[in-house]
Amino acid sequence: MNPVLSHTLRNVQRSILAGIITIGPLFVTYLIFSFLFTTLANAGRPLVQLFAAIFPLGWFTNPFMQSVLAIVLTLAVLYLVGRVTSVVVGRQAFEIFESVLERLPFVAKVYTSVRQLIDTMMAKKPSSQRVVLIDFPIEGQKSIGFLTRTLVDSATGEPLAAVLLPNAINPTSAFLQVLPVSKVIETNLTMEQAMSMLMTGGAVGPESIRYSQSVEPARQPVQFP
């Protein structure tokens, strides 16, 4: 094959591939939203058409306005149903489920511990959202952890920190480390950012992280709850 023709074909292939990579996600996004909007509009359109028959206003009979009103009406109905279910039925069903678990000897202890951990990690108070770094598995290698609580060394009175270290990719398994508070570096990461980094092996995360103490711990120690 002519080298010039071969080079031209390769350039055309690369350009087409680049176009697919660029347009592909946008096209898939369009299809998803188009499907969702069409489904929502079809679900609420009969009721909107009923209102249009009762109130024959000009803008009410417009097909586009009917679609918009149908989508809004469907979302409002879904919100109300979900709200009522979560507040009334959902809460009662969850309380019954928890009461059953609490009657199981071994399961009750495991479930209570996991529930307390999740409540601590998902708490909205800033004092509970502590993402920290500690030296693990060896000195000089930092691991992301969650400060779950503080305690005191009964022999020396030194403040200690209990830090949970989830495994990357599979954060359902973790190590629990108890170490001096002075060995813990509080980061500027949120819980969501830390979990994103863990789930993606560090591929998704912020551009910067507080890796070192800004001041000497002896002069201004980090305060933990």
Secondary structure, 3 states (H helix, E strand, C coil): CCHHHHHHHHHHHHHHHHHHHHHHHHHHHHHHHHHHHHHHHHHHHHHHHHHHHHCCCCCCCCHHHHHHHHHHHHHHHHHHHHHHHHHHHHHHHHHHHHHHHCCCHHHHHHHHHHHHHHHHHCCCCHHHCCEEEEECCCCCCEEEEEEEEEEECCCCCCEEEEEEEECCCCCCCEEEEEEEHHHCEECCCCHHHHHHHHHCCCCCCCCCCCCCCCCCCCCCCCCCC
